[in-house]
Amino acid sequence: MDSKTAKQIIAKRIAKELKDGDVVNLGIGIPTLVADYVNPDVNIIFHSENGFVGLGPSPQPGKEHKDIVNASGQLASIQKGAAFFDSALSFGIIRGGHVDVTVLGALEVDEKGNLANYIIPGKLVPGMGGAMDLVTGAKKVIIAMLHTANGAPKILKECSLPLTGKGKVDLIVTDMAVIEVTPNGLLLKEMAPGVSLKDILEKTKADLMISEELNATVV
């Protein structure tokens, strides 16, 4: 599976987690793809920390507006009823607990639900952005990421990088699996098409509980 297809599968699976009426914030990278796969019959209000509620999917060719961009700086569309505001109000929405779900990328996640996603010492990476506020203020935190980086596991017993949030992750969706963070540890719930349990265990550096209802992801 190529990287582009893997990222699309992750985004499609996460879109199924979103419920009618949810206020959702999408982080940079794979998370931004989620907006393109939401069922049109499901009413989702997308919030962006650069000052919007009501963002839509990627604009159709020829209908782009240079001033309508998401938090990643990518061109976005606006839905009917959307609102524009400054960063103070935008972060007030997050810190006030008004975001139902945030979808974020990750450098590392561990079996206690800890998240590291903003810095690798000595390397230039995009930075924290609003992630620290989002993992604290959002009611549900979903991680969207490839299962490994250059073959190295990203799901660990304990994060080695500086933490963005401690014990805040609820669900991990990768190109290989869907894993829920529970009070007792990580629960493997779904395997991606064509992926075996052996593959997942070999590329996960954390203990996994196996759901009795383990099945293949349907996207």
Summary of the structure (lengths in Angstrom):
residues: 219
radius of gyration: 16.9
end to end distance: 14.9
largest distance: 50.2
contacts: 706
relative contact order: 0.15
helix: 20%
strand: 32%
